[in-house]
Amino acid sequence: MNTQTHVLMGAVLFGGTVSGGQTAAAVVGGLLPDLPAILMVVWARWWAARSPREIFGTLYFSRRWQVLLAPWHSVPLWGAGVALGWASASPVLIAFAASGLIHVGIDFFLHASDAHRHFWPFSDWRFESPVSYWDSAHTTAVYSSRSRLRWRSASPPCCSCSTRRCGRWPHWASCWSSMSRRWPIF
């Protein structure tokens, strides 16, 4: 799932109707698990002048990057934040931590070869899901067409092109409108 979808889900599910602070906390909680990766990609692309192929093919999977990204997708850490918010009766902390927890929970089921270490610091184990939100090698997208379900395995769920690699980078950015037409929740 794309970061902006995590942010919107956090705001909708945990944002308050009375306090803007609770909604802001939910937005930040939905963003925070992906923020270090976004910053690392921006740094690698624009300051270190690395190619997208090198960033997403080598650097992202390097030990150094994975060590830096692990805490941000840790179910135990986000769960501890929810527990702390509950114990202190803080709706803002609950909104923040619950939004982050739902983000990492969804990522658990939507990352294949790029899976996170969701149980860090207790384990380095990764669940490599058979379904990926972006990788066509691990995706079978279901969508409705003329009142029947069709399965597409030729392209990622966000793309209307007919080939696995259409050459657009980043692939998801160039077909955002196609995805939002097919799956209105995005």
Secondary structure, DSSP 8 states (H G I E B T S, - for coil): --HHHHHHHHHHHH--SS-HHHHHHHHHHHHTTTHHHHHHHHIIIIIS---HHHIIIIITTSHHHHHHHGGGG-HHHHHHHHHHHHHTT-HHHHHHHHHHHHHHHHHHHH-STT---TTTTT-------S--SS-GGG--EEEEETTEEEEE-SS-TT---SSS--S-SSHHHHTHHHHHHH-TT-
